[in-house]
Amino acid sequence: MLGDLKVVVKTVPRSRSVSVRVLPNGSVVVTAPRFTPRFVINQFVAKHEDWIREKQGSVVEKLNALVAEREKLFFRGLEYDFRLSISPQKEGVKITDSILTVTAVREDHAQVRRILEKWYRAQAAKHFKERVPLLADLVDSTVKTVSIRSQRTRWGSCSSRNTISLNWRLIMAPDWVSDYVIYHELAHLTHMNHSKDFWQLVERYVPNHKDAQKWLKDHHALLQF
């Protein structure tokens, strides 16, 4: 930490220099070679503090705009007009035709964001905990646990214990795109790397996987809600 500036330091053995990134959620990650002295990292952060704070400000502004100026919202690949309804007695989310309505007690951006995230998480849990076992069965894989998480840099992950975790934001993507992410993780149960054999397996599972990757890349900011 430098003053009130919080940073996460990651050491990378093959890294040759110190670098800094501001992630889409506003957090700061400094990557450094192994055994880099802490004072060297602190000096690097201090030197780039103005840039970091400017970048963070831009990121926070974009995040706030997701609710403050939001006109459209995605859900399973479909785009809905966003509406806010104020009610002193209830809160929740409802989809009617092409409109997604958030009901909140008051017009508070943080509260609206919380209600939306809670709803998205619930929808993601319901859909993916049914979908993952189905796709796993189609490729003769076994998944013991499906969890819904809030990974900051990944859409999904898996472990050698046959567990798969998916980012709740993935419920915003079209089903064919979220299916790709699931198949990607299922392929990792066979190849815990990104080798040629791994990508060949992904290709077999999802022939249009490059289209899915492009969709995720093109809509990355949207899915970082």
N, C-alpha and C positions, 0 to 999 in steps of 0.2 A: 504494500500500500504506500502511495506517495501522497501525503496529506489526506484528503478525502477521496483520492482516486484509487479505486480498487482494481487490482490486476491479478490474473491467474497466470502463473509461470509454468510452462511446460518445457521439459528438457528433451531434446532430440539428439541422439548420439551422432547421427550423420549430418546434423546441421553445422554450417560453417560460420554463421553469423547470428546476431540477435535481430529479431523482427517482431513487429507488433500488428495485431489485427483487432478491429472493432467488429464484433459479431452482430448479426441482425437484431439480437435482443438487447444490444447496448453494452454487453460485457466486453472487457478488454483481455486479450490473451497475448502473452509475450512468449515467443518461442526462442530458446537459447541452446547452444551446444552444452553437452554434459560438463559439469564441473565449472561452469561459468560463475565467477564470484558474484555474490548478491549486489555488491556495490556497483559492479559494472552494469548489471541489469537496471538498478535504480537510476544510474546516470543516463542510461539510454532512454528510460521512460521519462525522466525529467526533461531531456532534450526534445522529446517529441510530445510533451504534455499539451501544448497548444493545439497541435494537429489532432490528438486523441480526443480532447474535449470538444473540438469543433465537429469531429466525426460523430461523437456520441450525441451531440445536440441534434444533428441531422437525423440520426437513427430514432431518437426519442420523438422527434417531430413527426416522423413517418408513422411510428407506432400509434401515437395519439390520433393521427389522421385516420387510422383504420376504423376508429369508432366515431370520432368527432365529425368527420366529413364523409363517412362511408355511405355510398349510395347503392352498392351492390355487395352481395355476399355469395360465396360458393358453398354448395353442399352436394357431395357426391357428383361433382362435375357440372352441376347445373347452376346457373347464375340467377340469383333472386334479388328483387328490389328490397332494400332495407328500410324498415319502418320502426319507429320508436313509439310505444304507447305508455302513457303514465297512469299508474293505478296505485292508490295508497294501500291496497289490500292484497295484491299478489304480484308475483314475478314469474317470468318464464319465456319460452320461445314457441312460436307457432308458425307453420308454413301453410299458406293458403294460395293455391294457384301459383303465381310467380312472385309472391310477396313473402318475405321472412320478417315476422314481427317480433320484436323484443319488448316485453312488458316489464317495466321497472317502477319502483316506488317513486323515483325522482330522476331528473335528467342529469345524471352523474356519469361521466365517461368511464370511471373506474368500475362503477357498479354494473353498467351495461356490459363492459368487457368481461366481468366476472360471470355474469349470467350467460353470456354467449359461450364462454369457455366451458362452463359447467355442462351446458347442453351439448356442445360439440363432443366433449369427453364421453358423455353418456351414449351418444349416437355411435361414436367410434367403438366403444366397448361392446355394444350390442352387435354391430355389424362384423367387426373383425374377429370376435371370439367365436362367431359362427363360420365366418369365411375361411379362416386359417386352417382349421381341421379339415374342411372340405377340400381345399386345394392340396393340402398335405396328403390326403388320401389318394388324390388323383395321381400323384407322383410317387406313391409308395413310401412316404415319409411319415414319421411320427413326431408330433409336437406335444410335449407334456403340459406346457403352460404358455398362455398368450397374455401379455400385459400391455396396458396402455400407458405410455409415459409422455414426458415432455422433453425429449432430447433436443439439445440446442443446435446441433449441427448435422444430425442424421435423421432420416425418415424411419429407419428401423435398425434393429440389431438382433443378434442371436447368440446363443452360448452352446458350448459342447454338451450341455445337459439337456439339449433339445427344448430350449425355451426361446420364444420369439417375443420381442418387444417392438411395438409400433408407435410412432408419433401420432398423438390424437389429431394433429392438424391434417393428417393424411385423409381424413374423412371428407375434406373439402375437394379432393381430387376425384376425377372420374373413376368408376370402378375398374376399368381396364388398366389405369395407371396404378391404383393401389394394389391391384392383383400382381402387377409387375414387382412392386416392392416386396410383397409376400413371397413370390417365387424366388426373388433375389435372396431373401433370407433362408428360404428352404434349400436353395442351392448351397448355401454356406454350411448346412448340416452335413453335406458331403465333402465340400472343399472349404476349409476354414481359412480362405485366402482369396486373392483376386488373380489367380493364375489363369493360364490359357484354358486349362481343363474346367475351371469354374465358369468362365464366360461361355464356353461351349455348352455347358449344362444349362446356363441361363438362356442361351439361344434356343435350345431345344424346348425349354419350358415356355419361353415368350419370344417368338420370332420377331415381334415388333418392339423389342425392349428399347431400342434406340429412340423410337418415337416417344415412349414413356419417359425416358430420361430427359428428352428435350422438353416435354411438357412440364416436368418438375423444375427444370432449370428456368424455363420461361416464366413460371408462376411462383418462383421461390419467395419473392417478397410477399405475395398474397398469402401463401401458406405459412408465413412466419407470424401470422396474427397472434 
